[in-house]
Amino acid sequence: MTRVLVTGGAGFIGSHLVQQLTARGDQVTVLDDLSTGRRANLDQLGLTATLVEGSVLDTGLVDRLVRDAERVFHLAAAVGVDYVLRHPLRSLQTNIGGTECVLAACDRYERPILLASTSEVYGKNDRDGLSEEDDRVLGAARLSRWFYAAAKSIDESLALAYWQERRLPVVIVRFFNTIGPRQSSQYGSVVPRFVRWALRDEPLIVYGDGLQTRCFTDVRDTVRGVLKLTDLPDAAGEVFNIGQPMEVRIVDLARRVIELTGSHSEIRRVSYDDAAAYAERAAGYEDMRRRVPDTSKLLRYTGFQPAIPLDETLRAVIDYERGRGEPPCAASAAS
């Protein structure tokens, strides 16, 4: 039994990670301020994890929890394009200040840490098969669209600096559009948003021309990749992409969701400039045409590569959403 701390463990990916950690017998403590995470994500699973409601910016609390743990998974962050556009300052403070707080505590107590980052750090680099060493290409600094990417890039730099100067064993993982049950549509996540609209026979709103592509990764594959890296000494000080490299156009994703749900929904294309959710706070919003991961490094180090088919994941999301019965979600950005 290992004592584990998971920051952001009541969130979407975090709760799936906690589920697997407790299943293998680890003693898990979750630190979450429940701003984007949900207590129900843990309660409904009957997990034995201990939930501590608090912030990664609380240095005293973080110090105590890290001291009592043997390993740390740092997933706490302000997430989702829509959330960051609405709360740019809070997002920066949480993502940068919170990560520094957790890293400093891990350094004090010599605790190995896995830091969750994102494919957003690649920015507008749309080459085929983004590797961990590829350039980051960000847009204009004034656009809050890039605040999240900039903050996560700083998080990675902090973590790598702790490794280089202090030899703090840190592993960085970049998630590529992880999807699955328990993901919220509230923060701009396109798959649960499409599924909820389809289940209500409402129009599926596709921003732009819908020909932009994404690579969607089943959360079970994401968690498997994380756990494969956890006990790998050679992974310390390294960065790994975790993603399913199969591209799908957003408009084709919408069509597939309609087919799998048996919905009578139509697809409605809306420009970013005309979208009510963006008109007031995100003029000049930039969307990425494509973002495809190269996961050969993950495969080389662990022998693992995400491979769960998209349809299987979509069916799992549809089954989950059918059981929720929540009111319709408001329009928000594709991610």
Secondary structure by P-SEA (a helix, b strand, c coil): ccbbbbcccccaaaaaaaaaaaaaccbbbbbbccccccccccccccccbbbbbccccaaaaaaaaaaaccbbbcccccccaaaaaacaaaaaaaaaaaaaaaaaaaaaabbbbbbbbccccccccccccccccbbbbbcccccccaaaaaaaaaaaaaaaaaaaccccbbbbbbbcccccccccccccccaaaaaaaaaacccccccccccbbbbbbbaaaaaaaaaaaccccccccbbbbbcccbbbbaaaaaaaaaaaacccbbbbbbcccccccccccccbbbbbccccccaaaaaaaccccccccaaaaaaaaaaaaaacccccccccccc
